[in-house]
Amino acid sequence: MDILQQLTSLLSTSGSFNQISRNANTSPEKAQQLATIAIPILLEALNRNTATLQGVRSLSYALDDHQHFDLNNLSEFFQNIDTKDGARILRHVFADKNARVQENLAKQSGLNVGQVGILLNQLAPMVLGLLGAQKKNQHISTNEVPMLTSSILGAVGKTDEEGRNPLLEVASQFLDNDNESITIEVIETIFNGF
């Protein structure tokens, strides 16, 4: 089971999809559909941000601020979620692509942009918390942060017979605005295929 499947399974069994979907006035199923692609997109964007020294340092500081995340206590985490923190994370991680990514996710998911924003504002601190906890537990230095994001990203989805990772390709297409043929159904087919 890869990290995305682990996260979505934990979100489901902990009742967290019920929590975050209520905040966005949608169904747990819709929240899970969105998380299936939003988490890889967030991880891909975080990994891209480590391409510069400034990006590495900025992410390292952010991970230190989110290092007390407990994956085994998601219900309490989402009860006390700081959605303003989530919005700040999205603005920083997606930068000038933030609005476009959310609009594209809304278009493909059948949710409105407001609902997508509410869900992402809750998922982003979780993703940063996951990385922050790993940075702390593995005693990862600032210079090693790119290896952390790369290894986490590499644990999302699986490669096919040709060595491609369809799920990560979809995440890249969302960030590069090359997603005309992408639908949530296509994403779920890729996800469920592994």
C-alpha positions as CSV (number, residue, x, y, z in Angstrom):
1,M,0.0,0.0,0.0
2,D,1.5,3.3,-1.0
3,I,1.4,6.5,1.1
4,L,-1.7,7.9,-0.7
5,Q,-3.7,4.8,-0.1
6,Q,-2.5,4.8,3.5
7,L,-3.6,8.4,4.0
8,T,-7.0,7.9,2.3
9,S,-7.6,4.7,4.3
10,L,-6.8,6.5,7.6
11,L,-8.9,9.5,6.6
12,S,-11.8,7.1,5.9
13,T,-11.5,4.8,8.9
14,S,-11.0,7.7,11.3
15,G,-14.2,9.4,10.1
16,S,-12.2,12.4,8.9
17,F,-13.8,12.5,5.5
18,N,-17.1,13.0,7.3
19,Q,-15.6,15.9,9.2
20,I,-14.0,17.7,6.4
21,S,-16.9,17.1,4.0
22,R,-19.4,18.7,6.4
23,N,-17.3,21.8,6.5
24,A,-17.4,22.0,2.7
25,N,-21.1,21.1,2.5
26,T,-20.5,18.0,0.4
27,S,-20.4,14.2,0.8
28,P,-17.6,12.1,2.3
29,E,-17.3,10.4,-1.1
30,K,-16.7,13.7,-2.9
31,A,-14.1,14.7,-0.3
32,Q,-12.3,11.4,-0.8
33,Q,-12.4,11.8,-4.6
34,L,-10.8,15.2,-4.2
35,A,-8.2,14.1,-1.7
36,T,-7.2,11.3,-4.1
37,I,-5.8,13.8,-6.6
38,A,-5.3,16.9,-4.3
39,I,-2.7,15.1,-2.1
40,P,-0.4,14.1,-5.0
41,I,-0.8,17.6,-6.5
42,L,0.3,19.2,-3.1
43,L,3.2,16.8,-2.8
44,E,4.3,17.5,-6.4
45,A,4.1,21.2,-5.8
46,L,6.1,21.0,-2.5
47,N,8.8,18.9,-4.3
48,R,9.0,21.5,-7.1
49,N,9.5,24.2,-4.5
50,T,12.7,22.5,-3.4
51,A,14.4,23.3,-6.7
52,T,15.8,26.5,-5.2
53,L,17.8,27.1,-2.0
54,Q,15.3,29.7,-0.9
55,G,12.5,27.2,-1.5
56,V,14.3,24.5,0.5
57,R,14.8,26.8,3.4
58,S,11.3,28.1,3.4
59,L,9.8,24.6,3.3
60,S,12.2,23.4,6.0
61,Y,10.9,26.2,8.3
62,A,7.3,25.4,7.5
63,L,7.9,21.7,8.3
64,D,9.4,22.6,11.6
65,D,6.2,24.6,12.4
66,H,4.1,21.5,11.6
67,Q,6.3,18.8,13.2
68,H,3.9,17.8,16.0
69,F,1.4,16.1,13.6
70,D,0.1,12.8,14.8
71,L,-1.2,10.6,11.9
72,N,-2.9,8.3,14.4
73,N,-5.1,11.1,15.8
74,L,-6.6,12.5,12.6
75,S,-10.0,13.1,14.1
76,E,-8.7,15.5,16.8
77,F,-6.4,17.1,14.2
78,F,-9.3,18.0,11.9
79,Q,-11.5,19.2,14.9
80,N,-8.8,21.7,15.7
81,I,-7.7,22.5,12.1
82,D,-6.5,26.0,11.3
83,T,-8.0,26.6,7.9
84,K,-6.3,30.0,7.7
85,D,-3.0,28.2,8.0
86,G,-4.2,25.9,5.2
87,A,-5.0,28.9,3.0
88,R,-1.5,30.3,3.6
89,I,0.1,27.0,2.7
90,L,-1.8,26.9,-0.6
91,R,-0.8,30.4,-1.5
92,H,2.8,29.7,-0.8
93,V,3.0,26.2,-2.4
94,F,1.0,27.0,-5.5
95,A,1.9,30.7,-5.8
96,D,0.4,32.2,-8.9
97,K,-1.1,28.9,-9.8
98,N,-3.3,28.7,-6.7
99,A,-6.5,30.0,-8.2
100,R,-6.1,28.0,-11.4
101,V,-5.4,24.7,-9.6
102,Q,-8.5,25.2,-7.5
103,E,-10.6,26.1,-10.5
104,N,-9.4,23.1,-12.4
105,L,-10.1,20.8,-9.5
106,A,-13.6,22.2,-9.2
107,K,-14.2,21.8,-12.9
108,Q,-13.1,18.1,-12.8
109,S,-14.7,17.2,-9.5
110,G,-18.1,18.7,-9.8
111,L,-17.6,20.7,-6.7
112,N,-17.6,24.5,-6.7
113,V,-14.4,26.5,-6.2
114,G,-15.5,27.4,-2.6
115,Q,-15.9,23.8,-1.7
116,V,-12.6,22.8,-3.2
117,G,-10.9,25.7,-1.3
118,I,-12.4,24.5,2.0
119,L,-11.3,20.9,1.5
120,L,-7.8,22.0,0.4
121,N,-7.5,24.3,3.4
122,Q,-8.0,21.3,5.6
123,L,-5.8,18.8,3.6
124,A,-2.8,21.1,3.2
125,P,-1.9,21.3,6.9
126,M,-2.2,17.5,7.1
127,V,0.2,17.0,4.2
128,L,2.7,19.5,5.7
129,G,2.2,17.8,9.1
130,L,3.0,14.4,7.6
131,L,6.3,15.8,6.1
132,G,7.1,17.8,9.3
133,A,6.7,14.7,11.5
134,Q,9.0,12.7,9.2
135,K,11.6,15.5,9.2
136,K,11.6,15.5,13.0
137,N,11.5,11.7,13.5
138,Q,14.2,11.0,11.0
139,H,16.4,14.0,12.1
140,I,16.4,15.4,8.6
141,S,18.4,18.6,8.1
142,T,17.4,21.5,5.9
143,N,19.7,20.4,3.1
144,E,18.1,17.0,3.1
145,V,14.5,18.3,2.7
146,P,14.6,17.8,-1.1
147,M,15.4,14.1,-0.5
148,L,12.4,13.9,1.9
149,T,9.9,15.4,-0.5
150,S,11.3,13.3,-3.4
151,S,11.0,10.1,-1.4
152,I,7.5,10.8,-0.2
153,L,6.5,11.7,-3.8
154,G,8.0,8.5,-5.0
155,A,5.8,6.5,-2.6
156,V,2.6,7.9,-4.2
157,G,1.0,5.5,-6.7
158,K,3.0,2.9,-8.5
159,T,4.8,2.7,-11.8
160,D,3.3,0.8,-14.7
161,E,5.0,-1.7,-17.0
162,E,6.6,1.1,-18.9
163,G,8.1,2.7,-15.8
164,R,5.6,5.6,-15.8
165,N,3.6,6.7,-12.7
166,P,0.2,7.8,-14.1
167,L,-1.0,9.3,-10.9
168,L,2.0,11.6,-10.6
169,E,1.7,12.5,-14.3
170,V,-1.8,13.7,-13.6
171,A,-0.6,15.8,-10.7
172,S,2.1,17.4,-13.0
173,Q,-0.5,18.1,-15.6
174,F,-2.7,19.9,-13.1
175,L,0.2,22.1,-12.1
176,D,1.2,22.7,-15.7
177,N,-2.4,23.4,-16.8
178,D,-2.3,20.5,-19.2
179,N,-5.4,18.8,-17.9
180,E,-8.1,19.1,-20.5
181,S,-8.6,15.3,-20.8
182,I,-8.4,14.7,-17.0
183,T,-11.5,13.8,-15.1
184,I,-12.0,12.6,-11.6
185,E,-13.2,9.3,-13.1
186,V,-9.9,8.9,-14.9
187,I,-8.0,9.7,-11.7
188,E,-10.0,7.1,-9.7
189,T,-9.4,4.5,-12.4
190,I,-5.7,5.1,-12.1
191,F,-5.8,5.1,-8.3
192,N,-7.9,2.0,-8.0
193,G,-5.8,0.2,-10.5
194,F,-3.0,0.0,-7.9
